[in-house]
Each structure stands twice: as structure tokens, then as C-alpha cells.
Amino acid sequence: MKQIWIYIGLLVTFGSCAKQKVSEEELKKYIRDVDNGLRQSIKAGEFAVEATYQPTDLFVLRELGSSKADTASLNKWHKKYGGHYYFILSISKNGKEAITPTQMPYDEFSDLLQTVSFRLGEYINMTTAKQDTIPLADFIYNRTFGMATGSDILMVFDKKKAAQTDWVQINLKELGLGLGTQNFRFDRERLDEAPEIDFNRAN
């Protein structure tokens, strides 16, 4: 009888740890739902700033393209991307890109463009509930020349350095837009337990 209860307990444990398998669109919908804790936003005057978690599988799917999602390919791309947390930082002003020459004098725009293209590590970091500081591992500013609704920056952080902590917080210093210091806190378990893409369905 004792062995039966142990077996049932194991089933419950492993069942609760299994991630939900979804399609690409279902995953994106899950991310957009603020109740799932993967998107944080603030308002600062005319500005809106949003930090949105990007699960590893979105990058894996992009790398696969039209190729078949076989085990070798999935392992390859998960190995490449799986060691980091990815977030999109989006900054808009009155519903438009905040970082454009139409929003500020050109010399200010030029300096800000240099900051978001090359010096962002001086302005953004991640801290944890254990008071550890995690620097930006990498970042990419997506320049769209005023064609988007926000200025988007991909931020990359080392996942190992955030292990065994209750939450992680992205800290944004004043960039030169008048936003001041802003913080975006995420429950680490919610990040780690985000649904995975069912690559069999994707193909």
C-alpha cells in the first residue's frame, strides 16, 4: 500500500513539472496576457515602457525556419539559446517610436542612438532576490526608422546567475529621455515554467 502512494506521489510531482505544449501563436498569446506575469509595463508622462519575456523556443523556432524540427536540430538550438533569459524592452512616446529624430533635436537623437546601440550595458542590469547583480550579456537595438509603434531592444541575461532566486528585476537607468529610473520585476518560476512550443505541431 505504501508503494502505491509513493507511485501516485511521483505521478503528481512529475505531472506538475511537465510544461504545457502549445503552438507558436498560443505561446505569443500566453505572453501577451499580463495575468501570466511575463509582461510588465509602466507609464511615465507621454512615454510607455514595457518589458516582455521571450521564451527560448521562440528563438529556436526562428532558427529552424522551414527546416524539419528533428531531435538533432532542436538540441543544437536549445543548447545555443537555453542558457539565457531574453526580454524585449519597448519604449514608445504617444504610441510611436521614442527613439527617432522626429521626437527630439538631432544631436540628442544621435547621442541616444549611440547609447542604445553600443553603451546600453551602462544603463541596464538585472538584480535578484538574493541581491546578486547580473549584467547584460548582450543586447540588440532594432532600428525601424519610425515604422513601428515602439523602439524595441532585445536584452539578454545569463540564466545560471539567476538560479535559485524567487524573482529577477530588470533595472533601467535614465537613458536621456526623461524616463527616470524604472524597474521591472518578474517571478523566476513563471519565467521557467512558461509553455513550450510543440514542434511536432509547428511542422
FIDREN-251497 format. One record per residue (C-alpha): y, x, z; residue in one letter; residue number from 0. Coordinates in pm, 1 decimal, always signed. Each point is the difference from the previous one (the first is absolute). Example, Ala and Ser with C-alpha at 12.3 -4.5 7.8 and 13.67 -1.06 7.14 Angstrom:
2
<<-450.0; +1230.0; +780.0>; "A"; 0>
<<+344.0; +137.0; -66.0>; "S"; 1>
This chain:
203
<<+0.0; +0.0; +0.0>; "M"; 0>
<<+234.6; +286.0; +86.1>; "K"; 1>
<<-63.0; +159.5; -340.9>; "Q"; 2>
<<+92.8; -326.9; -174.7>; "I"; 3>
<<+336.7; -11.4; +176.2>; "W"; 4>
<<+64.6; +364.7; -85.3>; "I"; 5>
<<-76.2; -78.0; -365.1>; "Y"; 6>
<<+233.4; -301.1; +1.7>; "I"; 7>
<<+271.3; +212.2; +160.7>; "G"; 8>
<<-33.6; +261.0; -274.0>; "L"; 9>
<<+26.7; -267.2; -268.3>; "L"; 10>
<<+320.3; -133.5; +154.5>; "V"; 11>
<<+146.1; +349.6; +36.1>; "T"; 12>
<<-72.4; +112.6; -355.5>; "F"; 13>
<<+93.8; -338.2; -140.1>; "G"; 14>
<<+341.1; +12.6; +164.6>; "S"; 15>
<<+58.7; +354.1; -132.6>; "C"; 16>
<<-76.8; -90.9; -360.7>; "A"; 17>
<<+314.3; -26.4; -208.2>; "K"; 18>
<<+65.0; -302.1; -214.9>; "Q"; 19>
<<-55.3; +58.2; -373.0>; "K"; 20>
<<+266.2; -152.4; -221.7>; "V"; 21>
<<+147.0; +19.1; -349.0>; "S"; 22>
<<+311.9; +203.3; -80.0>; "E"; 23>
<<+218.3; -311.0; -3.7>; "E"; 24>
<<-150.0; -126.3; +326.4>; "E"; 25>
<<+74.5; +335.4; +163.0>; "L"; 26>
<<+360.2; -5.2; -122.0>; "K"; 27>
<<+38.7; -355.2; +130.1>; "K"; 28>
<<-142.0; +110.2; +336.6>; "Y"; 29>
<<+253.2; +283.8; +14.3>; "I"; 30>
<<+292.4; -229.8; -80.8>; "R"; 31>
<<-90.4; -238.8; +283.2>; "D"; 32>
<<+212.8; +126.0; +290.0>; "V"; 33>
<<-241.8; -156.1; +249.9>; "D"; 34>
<<-250.9; +271.4; -91.3>; "N"; 35>
<<+232.9; +269.5; +132.4>; "G"; 36>
<<+7.9; +223.8; -307.0>; "L"; 37>
<<+362.1; -68.1; -91.9>; "R"; 38>
<<+309.9; +48.6; +215.4>; "Q"; 39>
<<+357.7; -73.2; -103.7>; "S"; 40>
<<+351.0; +12.9; +142.2>; "I"; 41>
<<+344.9; -115.7; -105.6>; "K"; 42>
<<+302.5; +224.6; +40.3>; "A"; 43>
<<+313.0; -163.4; -134.7>; "G"; 44>
<<-34.3; -31.1; -376.3>; "E"; 45>
<<-315.9; +210.5; +6.5>; "F"; 46>
<<-364.6; -95.5; +35.6>; "A"; 47>
<<-250.7; +271.4; +85.4>; "V"; 48>
<<-373.7; -56.2; -16.8>; "E"; 49>
<<-299.8; +221.3; +78.2>; "A"; 50>
<<-331.8; -117.4; -144.3>; "T"; 51>
<<-342.8; +154.2; +53.9>; "Y"; 52>
<<-196.2; +91.1; -312.8>; "Q"; 53>
<<-378.2; +15.8; +57.7>; "P"; 54>
<<-191.8; +288.3; -154.6>; "T"; 55>
<<-192.0; -228.8; -235.0>; "D"; 56>
<<+315.9; -81.5; -196.3>; "L"; 57>
<<+30.2; +366.9; -94.8>; "F"; 58>
<<-371.3; +26.5; -74.3>; "V"; 59>
<<+21.2; -301.7; -230.1>; "L"; 60>
<<+299.4; +150.9; -179.9>; "R"; 61>
<<-186.2; +326.6; -55.9>; "E"; 62>
<<-305.9; -180.3; -133.5>; "L"; 63>
<<+201.5; -190.0; -259.0>; "G"; 64>
<<-244.4; -151.5; -245.4>; "S"; 65>
<<-279.7; +239.9; +101.2>; "S"; 66>
<<-316.3; -126.9; +164.6>; "K"; 67>
<<+10.2; +4.8; +379.6>; "A"; 68>
<<-320.5; +196.5; +53.5>; "D"; 69>
<<-90.1; +161.3; +331.0>; "T"; 70>
<<+101.1; +351.2; -107.9>; "A"; 71>
<<+344.3; -111.2; -116.7>; "S"; 72>
<<+64.4; -209.1; +310.2>; "L"; 73>
<<-101.9; +287.0; +227.4>; "N"; 74>
<<+223.8; +239.8; -193.7>; "K"; 75>
<<+313.2; -212.1; +26.5>; "W"; 76>
<<-63.5; -116.5; +356.3>; "H"; 77>
<<-32.7; +365.1; +99.2>; "K"; 78>
<<+332.2; +78.9; -167.9>; "K"; 79>
<<+198.2; -285.4; +153.2>; "Y"; 80>
<<-191.7; -96.0; +314.0>; "G"; 81>
<<+155.3; +256.1; +233.6>; "G"; 82>
<<+350.7; -145.7; -3.3>; "H"; 83>
<<+200.0; -310.7; +80.4>; "Y"; 84>
<<+221.2; -126.8; -281.4>; "Y"; 85>
<<+308.4; -218.4; +30.3>; "F"; 86>
<<+263.3; -124.3; -241.5>; "I"; 87>
<<+353.9; +11.5; +137.5>; "L"; 88>
<<+220.3; -240.3; -194.4>; "S"; 89>
<<+378.6; -7.7; +44.0>; "I"; 90>
<<+207.9; -269.1; -167.3>; "S"; 91>
<<+362.9; -108.0; +11.5>; "K"; 92>
<<+77.1; -362.3; -77.4>; "N"; 93>
<<-338.7; -34.9; -168.5>; "G"; 94>
<<+45.7; +304.1; -224.9>; "K"; 95>
<<-83.3; +369.8; +13.0>; "E"; 96>
<<+201.1; +172.3; +270.3>; "A"; 97>
<<-13.5; +347.6; -151.6>; "I"; 98>
<<+188.9; -34.2; -327.9>; "T"; 99>
<<+340.0; +126.6; -124.0>; "P"; 100>
<<+114.5; -362.3; -27.6>; "T"; 101>
<<-23.4; -39.6; +379.2>; "Q"; 102>
<<+209.5; +304.7; +102.2>; "M"; 103>
<<+227.8; +279.3; -124.5>; "P"; 104>
<<-187.1; +238.3; -228.9>; "Y"; 105>
<<+29.3; +304.7; +228.9>; "D"; 106>
<<-156.0; -200.0; +285.7>; "E"; 107>
<<-273.7; -123.4; -232.1>; "F"; 108>
<<-71.5; +354.0; -119.7>; "S"; 109>
<<-36.0; +128.9; +356.8>; "D"; 110>
<<-218.3; -294.7; +102.1>; "L"; 111>
<<-217.5; +48.7; -307.8>; "L"; 112>
<<-59.3; +361.7; +102.8>; "Q"; 113>
<<-94.2; -117.1; +349.3>; "T"; 114>
<<-258.3; -259.2; -106.0>; "V"; 115>
<<-138.8; +227.1; -271.9>; "S"; 116>
<<-29.2; +327.6; +191.2>; "F"; 117>
<<+113.7; -16.2; +364.5>; "R"; 118>
<<-154.8; -317.7; +136.1>; "L"; 119>
<<-216.2; +190.7; +246.9>; "G"; 120>
<<+317.0; +67.9; +199.0>; "E"; 121>
<<+64.0; -372.3; +41.3>; "Y"; 122>
<<-339.8; -164.9; +43.9>; "I"; 123>
<<-291.7; +64.7; +233.5>; "N"; 124>
<<-273.2; -188.4; +180.1>; "M"; 125>
<<-55.4; -14.1; +374.3>; "T"; 126>
<<-294.9; -137.9; +195.2>; "T"; 127>
<<-66.3; -175.9; +328.6>; "A"; 128>
<<-116.8; +340.2; +126.7>; "K"; 129>
<<+346.9; +141.7; -75.3>; "Q"; 130>
<<-126.4; +217.6; -282.8>; "D"; 131>
<<+228.5; +59.3; -297.7>; "T"; 132>
<<-147.8; -3.8; -349.7>; "I"; 133>
<<+218.6; +136.7; -281.2>; "P"; 134>
<<-0.6; -135.2; -352.5>; "L"; 135>
<<-291.2; +158.8; -184.7>; "A"; 136>
<<+147.9; -104.5; -333.8>; "D"; 137>
<<+239.6; -251.8; -152.6>; "F"; 138>
<<+93.7; -131.4; -342.5>; "I"; 139>
<<+324.2; -176.3; -86.7>; "Y"; 140>
<<-57.4; -250.1; -279.8>; "N"; 141>
<<+318.6; +2.6; -203.9>; "R"; 142>
<<+28.8; -314.8; -211.8>; "T"; 143>
<<+366.0; +27.4; -107.8>; "F"; 144>
<<+113.0; -333.7; +141.6>; "G"; 145>
<<-286.1; -200.3; -150.3>; "M"; 146>
<<-171.8; -90.4; +331.0>; "A"; 147>
<<+90.0; -214.8; +300.0>; "T"; 148>
<<-17.4; +296.1; +238.1>; "G"; 149>
<<-4.1; +379.2; +13.6>; "S"; 150>
<<-362.6; +92.1; +76.3>; "D"; 151>
<<-133.8; +314.7; +163.0>; "I"; 152>
<<-368.8; +75.1; +54.3>; "L"; 153>
<<-51.7; +166.7; +338.8>; "M"; 154>
<<-318.1; +190.1; +88.2>; "V"; 155>
<<-115.5; +95.0; +351.8>; "F"; 156>
<<-305.2; +188.0; +129.8>; "D"; 157>
<<-245.2; -260.1; +133.0>; "K"; 158>
<<-192.0; +241.8; +225.1>; "K"; 159>
<<+309.0; +69.5; +207.4>; "K"; 160>
<<+28.6; -372.2; +75.6>; "A"; 161>
<<-359.5; -45.6; +114.4>; "A"; 162>
<<-71.7; -160.0; +338.6>; "Q"; 163>
<<+348.6; -142.8; +49.1>; "T"; 164>
<<+97.6; -364.1; +46.8>; "D"; 165>
<<+289.7; -0.5; -243.7>; "W"; 166>
<<+189.9; +211.9; -247.8>; "V"; 167>
<<+372.7; -24.0; -62.2>; "Q"; 168>
<<+194.9; +106.1; -307.8>; "I"; 169>
<<+342.9; +129.8; +95.9>; "N"; 170>
<<+282.6; +0.2; -253.0>; "L"; 171>
<<+320.2; +190.8; +73.4>; "K"; 172>
<<+334.1; -83.1; -158.6>; "E"; 173>
<<-28.9; +93.7; -367.7>; "L"; 174>
<<+362.4; -47.6; -96.4>; "G"; 175>
<<-9.4; -373.0; -70.3>; "L"; 176>
<<+133.2; -116.6; +334.8>; "G"; 177>
<<-338.4; -132.0; +113.5>; "L"; 178>
<<-8.7; +196.3; +322.8>; "G"; 179>
<<-333.6; +91.9; +158.6>; "T"; 180>
<<-282.7; -246.0; -70.3>; "Q"; 181>
<<-357.6; -18.8; +131.0>; "N"; 182>
<<-309.9; -174.8; -132.9>; "F"; 183>
<<-296.5; -27.2; +236.7>; "R"; 184>
<<-354.6; -81.8; -113.9>; "F"; 185>
<<-318.6; -69.0; +195.2>; "D"; 186>
<<-234.4; +280.2; -105.3>; "R"; 187>
<<-312.4; -218.1; +16.1>; "E"; 188>
<<+157.8; -248.1; -239.4>; "R"; 189>
<<+60.7; +281.3; -246.9>; "L"; 190>
<<-355.1; +129.3; +30.5>; "D"; 191>
<<-157.5; -345.8; -16.9>; "E"; 192>
<<+180.9; -119.7; -312.7>; "A"; 193>
<<-238.6; -155.6; -255.0>; "P"; 194>
<<-158.6; +219.1; -265.7>; "E"; 195>
<<-16.2; -67.0; -371.0>; "I"; 196>
<<-335.6; -119.0; -129.5>; "D"; 197>
<<-26.4; +240.5; -293.3>; "F"; 198>
<<-299.8; -186.4; -136.9>; "N"; 199>
<<+225.7; -303.1; -44.7>; "R"; 200>
<<+281.0; +216.9; -134.1>; "A"; 201>
<<-226.4; +108.1; -283.2>; "N"; 202>
